[in-house]
Amino acid sequence: MSACTLVAPPAPPDPVDEEGTLDELVAALWTGLRGDRPVACLICGAEMSPEYGVHARAIGGHCSTCGASLH
């Protein structure tokens, strides 16, 4: 018999300071996605989840609410 533990996904991080540059905002999103964490969508603010290719690292992200993607 084996045991299984269910863990809730982490909450999206707080929005980035509005006074940052677009480059800083996108870099923060990539850092979150590459760290296998959901981030706040640039378009609607909902959760953007990491997307994976054939390797273990995230290759981008996708928002299930508005359909925006980051690749």
C-alpha positions as CSV (number, residue, x, y, z in Angstrom):
1,M,0.0,0.0,0.0
2,S,1.3,3.5,-0.8
3,A,0.4,6.9,0.7
4,C,-0.4,9.9,-1.4
5,T,-0.4,13.6,-0.3
6,L,-2.4,16.2,-2.1
7,V,-0.8,19.6,-2.2
8,A,-2.7,22.8,-3.2
9,P,-0.9,24.8,-6.0
10,P,0.7,28.0,-4.8
11,A,-1.2,31.2,-5.2
12,P,-0.1,33.6,-8.0
13,P,2.4,36.2,-6.8
14,D,1.4,39.8,-6.2
15,P,1.4,42.0,-9.2
16,V,4.7,43.6,-10.1
17,D,5.2,47.3,-9.1
18,E,3.5,49.5,-11.8
19,E,6.6,51.7,-12.0
20,G,8.8,48.9,-13.4
21,T,9.6,48.6,-17.1
22,L,8.0,46.1,-19.4
23,D,11.3,44.2,-19.6
24,E,11.3,43.9,-15.8
25,L,7.7,42.7,-15.8
26,V,8.3,40.0,-18.5
27,A,11.5,38.9,-16.7
28,A,9.6,38.5,-13.5
29,L,6.9,36.4,-15.2
30,W,9.6,34.2,-16.9
31,T,11.3,33.7,-13.5
32,G,8.1,32.5,-12.0
33,L,7.2,30.2,-14.9
34,R,10.7,28.7,-15.1
35,G,10.5,28.1,-11.4
36,D,7.4,25.9,-12.0
37,R,5.1,28.4,-10.3
38,P,1.9,30.0,-11.6
39,V,2.1,33.8,-12.2
40,A,-0.4,36.6,-12.7
41,C,-1.5,37.0,-16.4
42,L,-0.5,40.2,-18.0
43,I,-3.9,40.6,-19.7
44,C,-6.5,39.6,-17.1
45,G,-4.6,39.1,-13.8
46,A,-5.8,35.5,-13.5
47,E,-3.4,32.6,-12.9
48,M,-1.1,31.8,-15.8
49,S,0.3,28.2,-15.5
50,P,3.6,26.9,-16.8
51,E,3.6,24.9,-20.1
52,Y,6.1,22.2,-20.8
53,G,7.7,20.7,-23.9
54,V,9.6,17.4,-24.0
55,H,12.0,18.5,-21.2
56,A,11.3,19.1,-17.5
57,R,11.6,22.9,-17.7
58,A,8.7,25.2,-18.6
59,I,8.8,26.6,-22.1
60,G,6.2,29.3,-21.5
61,G,2.8,29.9,-19.8
62,H,-0.9,29.8,-20.6
63,C,-3.8,31.6,-19.0
64,S,-6.9,29.4,-18.8
65,T,-9.2,32.4,-18.2
66,C,-8.4,34.7,-21.2
67,G,-6.2,32.3,-23.3
68,A,-3.1,34.6,-23.3
69,S,0.2,32.8,-23.7
70,L,3.8,33.6,-23.1
71,H,6.5,31.7,-25.1
